Amino acid sequence: MTVTAIAGLIHETDTRIWKLLGKAVDEARDAADYSDVVRIEIDDTARKRNQSYISIMANLDCQRAVAVTQGRDKGALGRL
């Protein structure tokens, strides 16, 4: 379901929904504990057919994404 659809259902603006989602993501990142991460894997994949890539860092031991960033350029590793 899109943010616009959710906003319409609860009679709120999509801007407000995006702000709330951003706050929730920030709080989850602050609370995340990566002290048990020992082995990681980095891979990239196309988000869309037009080859817009994202790079993903994952914990190999529990198969959980640790970080995601746009692109697969030289700077992607630093952003992860």
DODREN-661426 format. One record per atom (N, C-alpha, C): residue in one letter; chain; x, y, z; residue number from 1; atom name. Coordinates in pm, whole numbers. Layout:
{'A' 'A' {X Y Z} NUM 'CA'},
...
//
This chain:
{'M' 'A' {85 -117 0} 1 'N'},
{'M' 'A' {0 0 0} 1 'CA'},
{'M' 'A' {90 124 0} 1 'C'},
{'T' 'A' {56 220 -80} 2 'N'},
{'T' 'A' {136 343 -89} 2 'CA'},
{'T' 'A' {110 436 28} 2 'C'},
{'V' 'A' {204 526 51} 3 'N'},
{'V' 'A' {188 625 157} 3 'CA'},
{'V' 'A' {67 713 128} 3 'C'},
{'T' 'A' {46 747 2} 4 'N'},
{'T' 'A' {-69 829 -35} 4 'CA'},
{'T' 'A' {-200 758 -1} 4 'C'},
{'A' 'A' {-205 627 -27} 5 'N'},
{'A' 'A' {-326 550 5} 5 'CA'},
{'A' 'A' {-350 545 156} 5 'C'},
{'I' 'A' {-243 524 231} 6 'N'},
{'I' 'A' {-256 522 377} 6 'CA'},
{'I' 'A' {-304 658 428} 6 'C'},
{'A' 'A' {-245 765 374} 7 'N'},
{'A' 'A' {-285 900 415} 7 'CA'},
{'A' 'A' {-433 923 390} 7 'C'},
{'G' 'A' {-481 876 276} 8 'N'},
{'G' 'A' {-623 892 244} 8 'CA'},
{'G' 'A' {-713 815 339} 8 'C'},
{'L' 'A' {-669 696 378} 9 'N'},
{'L' 'A' {-749 613 469} 9 'CA'},
{'L' 'A' {-763 675 607} 9 'C'},
{'I' 'A' {-658 741 653} 10 'N'},
{'I' 'A' {-664 796 789} 10 'CA'},
{'I' 'A' {-682 947 789} 10 'C'},
{'H' 'A' {-714 1003 672} 11 'N'},
{'H' 'A' {-743 1146 657} 11 'CA'},
{'H' 'A' {-627 1232 708} 11 'C'},
{'E' 'A' {-508 1201 660} 12 'N'},
{'E' 'A' {-386 1273 696} 12 'CA'},
{'E' 'A' {-310 1303 568} 12 'C'},
{'T' 'A' {-215 1396 573} 13 'N'},
{'T' 'A' {-138 1427 453} 13 'CA'},
{'T' 'A' {-25 1325 437} 13 'C'},
{'D' 'A' {15 1303 311} 14 'N'},
{'D' 'A' {125 1210 288} 14 'CA'},
{'D' 'A' {256 1264 346} 14 'C'},
{'T' 'A' {270 1397 351} 15 'N'},
{'T' 'A' {389 1458 411} 15 'CA'},
{'T' 'A' {401 1418 558} 15 'C'},
{'R' 'A' {291 1421 628} 16 'N'},
{'R' 'A' {289 1384 770} 16 'CA'},
{'R' 'A' {325 1237 787} 16 'C'},
{'I' 'A' {272 1152 700} 17 'N'},
{'I' 'A' {301 1008 707} 17 'CA'},
{'I' 'A' {451 985 684} 17 'C'},
{'W' 'A' {509 1052 583} 18 'N'},
{'W' 'A' {652 1038 556} 18 'CA'},
{'W' 'A' {736 1082 676} 18 'C'},
{'K' 'A' {696 1190 742} 19 'N'},
{'K' 'A' {768 1238 860} 19 'CA'},
{'K' 'A' {762 1133 973} 19 'C'},
{'L' 'A' {645 1074 993} 20 'N'},
{'L' 'A' {631 971 1096} 20 'CA'},
{'L' 'A' {713 848 1063} 20 'C'},
{'L' 'A' {714 809 935} 21 'N'},
{'L' 'A' {796 694 894} 21 'CA'},
{'L' 'A' {944 722 915} 21 'C'},
{'G' 'A' {986 843 880} 22 'N'},
{'G' 'A' {1125 882 900} 22 'CA'},
{'G' 'A' {1165 877 1046} 22 'C'},
{'K' 'A' {1076 925 1132} 23 'N'},
{'K' 'A' {1103 922 1276} 23 'CA'},
{'K' 'A' {1113 778 1327} 23 'C'},
{'A' 'A' {1024 692 1280} 24 'N'},
{'A' 'A' {1027 552 1321} 24 'CA'},
{'A' 'A' {1155 483 1276} 24 'C'},
{'V' 'A' {1200 513 1156} 25 'N'},
{'V' 'A' {1325 455 1105} 25 'CA'},
{'V' 'A' {1444 505 1186} 25 'C'},
{'D' 'A' {1447 634 1214} 26 'N'},
{'D' 'A' {1556 690 1295} 26 'CA'},
{'D' 'A' {1561 626 1433} 26 'C'},
{'E' 'A' {1446 606 1496} 27 'N'},
{'E' 'A' {1441 544 1629} 27 'CA'},
{'E' 'A' {1488 399 1622} 27 'C'},
{'A' 'A' {1448 328 1517} 28 'N'},
{'A' 'A' {1490 188 1502} 28 'CA'},
{'A' 'A' {1641 179 1480} 28 'C'},
{'R' 'A' {1696 271 1401} 29 'N'},
{'R' 'A' {1842 272 1379} 29 'CA'},
{'R' 'A' {1916 300 1510} 29 'C'},
{'D' 'A' {1866 395 1587} 30 'N'},
{'D' 'A' {1930 428 1715} 30 'CA'},
{'D' 'A' {1927 311 1812} 30 'C'},
{'A' 'A' {1821 231 1807} 31 'N'},
{'A' 'A' {1806 119 1899} 31 'CA'},
{'A' 'A' {1874 -9 1849} 31 'C'},
{'A' 'A' {1916 -11 1724} 32 'N'},
{'A' 'A' {1975 -132 1666} 32 'CA'},
{'A' 'A' {2108 -165 1733} 32 'C'},
{'D' 'A' {2131 -293 1755} 33 'N'},
{'D' 'A' {2255 -340 1816} 33 'CA'},
{'D' 'A' {2324 -435 1718} 33 'C'},
{'Y' 'A' {2437 -392 1666} 34 'N'},
{'Y' 'A' {2511 -473 1569} 34 'CA'},
{'Y' 'A' {2637 -534 1630} 34 'C'},
{'S' 'A' {2644 -540 1761} 35 'N'},
{'S' 'A' {2763 -591 1828} 35 'CA'},
{'S' 'A' {2787 -739 1800} 35 'C'},
{'D' 'A' {2684 -812 1761} 36 'N'},
{'D' 'A' {2700 -955 1733} 36 'CA'},
{'D' 'A' {2734 -984 1587} 36 'C'},
{'V' 'A' {2745 -881 1503} 37 'N'},
{'V' 'A' {2776 -901 1362} 37 'CA'},
{'V' 'A' {2924 -933 1348} 37 'C'},
{'V' 'A' {2953 -1051 1294} 38 'N'},
{'V' 'A' {3090 -1095 1276} 38 'CA'},
{'V' 'A' {3124 -1107 1128} 38 'C'},
{'R' 'A' {3032 -1163 1051} 39 'N'},
{'R' 'A' {3055 -1183 908} 39 'CA'},
{'R' 'A' {2948 -1107 829} 39 'C'},
{'I' 'A' {2994 -1032 728} 40 'N'},
{'I' 'A' {2900 -957 646} 40 'CA'},
{'I' 'A' {2917 -994 500} 40 'C'},
{'E' 'A' {2814 -964 424} 41 'N'},
{'E' 'A' {2815 -981 280} 41 'CA'},
{'E' 'A' {2765 -851 221} 41 'C'},
{'I' 'A' {2825 -808 111} 42 'N'},
{'I' 'A' {2779 -688 41} 42 'CA'},
{'I' 'A' {2744 -727 -101} 42 'C'},
{'D' 'A' {2626 -689 -144} 43 'N'},
{'D' 'A' {2579 -722 -278} 43 'CA'},
{'D' 'A' {2499 -604 -331} 43 'C'},
{'D' 'A' {2476 -602 -460} 44 'N'},
{'D' 'A' {2391 -497 -517} 44 'CA'},
{'D' 'A' {2285 -562 -604} 44 'C'},
{'T' 'A' {2179 -489 -624} 45 'N'},
{'T' 'A' {2070 -536 -706} 45 'CA'},
{'T' 'A' {2000 -417 -770} 45 'C'},
{'A' 'A' {1935 -441 -883} 46 'N'},
{'A' 'A' {1863 -333 -951} 46 'CA'},
{'A' 'A' {1729 -314 -882} 46 'C'},
{'R' 'A' {1697 -188 -849} 47 'N'},
{'R' 'A' {1567 -157 -790} 47 'CA'},
{'R' 'A' {1458 -162 -894} 47 'C'},
{'K' 'A' {1490 -117 -1013} 48 'N'},
{'K' 'A' {1392 -110 -1122} 48 'CA'},
{'K' 'A' {1457 -159 -1249} 48 'C'},
{'R' 'A' {1379 -176 -1351} 49 'N'},
{'R' 'A' {1431 -224 -1479} 49 'CA'},
{'R' 'A' {1528 -125 -1543} 49 'C'},
{'N' 'A' {1523 2 -1507} 50 'N'},
{'N' 'A' {1612 100 -1568} 50 'CA'},
{'N' 'A' {1750 100 -1503} 50 'C'},
{'Q' 'A' {1783 -7 -1429} 51 'N'},
{'Q' 'A' {1915 -27 -1369} 51 'CA'},
{'Q' 'A' {1949 78 -1263} 51 'C'},
{'S' 'A' {1854 114 -1181} 52 'N'},
{'S' 'A' {1877 198 -1066} 52 'CA'},
{'S' 'A' {1915 103 -951} 52 'C'},
{'Y' 'A' {2041 105 -911} 53 'N'},
{'Y' 'A' {2093 5 -818} 53 'CA'},
{'Y' 'A' {2086 48 -672} 53 'C'},
{'I' 'A' {2077 -53 -584} 54 'N'},
{'I' 'A' {2096 -35 -442} 54 'CA'},
{'I' 'A' {2201 -136 -397} 54 'C'},
{'S' 'A' {2280 -100 -296} 55 'N'},
{'S' 'A' {2379 -190 -238} 55 'CA'},
{'S' 'A' {2329 -229 -99} 55 'C'},
{'I' 'A' {2350 -355 -66} 56 'N'},
{'I' 'A' {2298 -409 60} 56 'CA'},
{'I' 'A' {2411 -475 138} 56 'C'},
{'M' 'A' {2421 -443 267} 57 'N'},
{'M' 'A' {2513 -511 357} 57 'CA'},
{'M' 'A' {2429 -600 448} 57 'C'},
{'A' 'A' {2465 -728 455} 58 'N'},
{'A' 'A' {2385 -822 533} 58 'CA'},
{'A' 'A' {2472 -898 631} 58 'C'},
{'N' 'A' {2414 -935 743} 59 'N'},
{'N' 'A' {2477 -1022 843} 59 'CA'},
{'N' 'A' {2464 -1165 791} 59 'C'},
{'L' 'A' {2576 -1230 761} 60 'N'},
{'L' 'A' {2572 -1365 705} 60 'CA'},
{'L' 'A' {2521 -1468 804} 60 'C'},
{'D' 'A' {2540 -1446 932} 61 'N'},
{'D' 'A' {2502 -1547 1030} 61 'CA'},
{'D' 'A' {2351 -1555 1054} 61 'C'},
{'C' 'A' {2282 -1444 1040} 62 'N'},
{'C' 'A' {2137 -1449 1062} 62 'CA'},
{'C' 'A' {2058 -1404 939} 62 'C'},
{'Q' 'A' {2128 -1381 828} 63 'N'},
{'Q' 'A' {2066 -1343 702} 63 'CA'},
{'Q' 'A' {1971 -1225 719} 63 'C'},
{'R' 'A' {2025 -1118 779} 64 'N'},
{'R' 'A' {1946 -996 804} 64 'CA'},
{'R' 'A' {2019 -876 745} 64 'C'},
{'A' 'A' {1945 -789 679} 65 'N'},
{'A' 'A' {2005 -669 624} 65 'CA'},
{'A' 'A' {2051 -578 737} 65 'C'},
{'V' 'A' {2172 -526 723} 66 'N'},
{'V' 'A' {2229 -436 822} 66 'CA'},
{'V' 'A' {2221 -292 772} 66 'C'},
{'A' 'A' {2243 -273 641} 67 'N'},
{'A' 'A' {2240 -139 582} 67 'CA'},
{'A' 'A' {2208 -149 434} 67 'C'},
{'V' 'A' {2145 -43 382} 68 'N'},
{'V' 'A' {2111 -34 240} 68 'CA'},
{'V' 'A' {2141 109 195} 68 'C'},
{'T' 'A' {2198 124 76} 69 'N'},
{'T' 'A' {2225 256 22} 69 'CA'},
{'T' 'A' {2200 257 -128} 69 'C'},
{'Q' 'A' {2175 373 -182} 70 'N'},
{'Q' 'A' {2154 385 -326} 70 'CA'},
{'Q' 'A' {2287 374 -398} 70 'C'},
{'G' 'A' {2284 312 -515} 71 'N'},
{'G' 'A' {2399 306 -602} 71 'CA'},
{'G' 'A' {2489 187 -577} 71 'C'},
{'R' 'A' {2579 165 -672} 72 'N'},
{'R' 'A' {2681 60 -656} 72 'CA'},
{'R' 'A' {2818 117 -699} 72 'C'},
{'D' 'A' {2837 243 -674} 73 'N'},
{'D' 'A' {2961 312 -709} 73 'CA'},
{'D' 'A' {3065 292 -600} 73 'C'},
{'K' 'A' {3181 353 -617} 74 'N'},
{'K' 'A' {3290 341 -520} 74 'CA'},
{'K' 'A' {3251 394 -384} 74 'C'},
{'G' 'A' {3164 492 -377} 75 'N'},
{'G' 'A' {3123 550 -250} 75 'CA'},
{'G' 'A' {3021 469 -173} 75 'C'},
{'A' 'A' {2963 368 -238} 76 'N'},
{'A' 'A' {2859 288 -172} 76 'CA'},
{'A' 'A' {2912 219 -46} 76 'C'},
{'L' 'A' {3033 167 -52} 77 'N'},
{'L' 'A' {3089 100 63} 77 'CA'},
{'L' 'A' {3100 193 183} 77 'C'},
{'G' 'A' {3145 315 159} 78 'N'},
{'G' 'A' {3155 413 266} 78 'CA'},
{'G' 'A' {3020 452 322} 78 'C'},
{'R' 'A' {2919 459 237} 79 'N'},
{'R' 'A' {2784 494 282} 79 'CA'},
{'R' 'A' {2722 380 363} 79 'C'},
{'L' 'A' {2759 256 330} 80 'N'},
{'L' 'A' {2705 144 406} 80 'CA'},
{'L' 'A' {2762 146 547} 80 'C'},
//
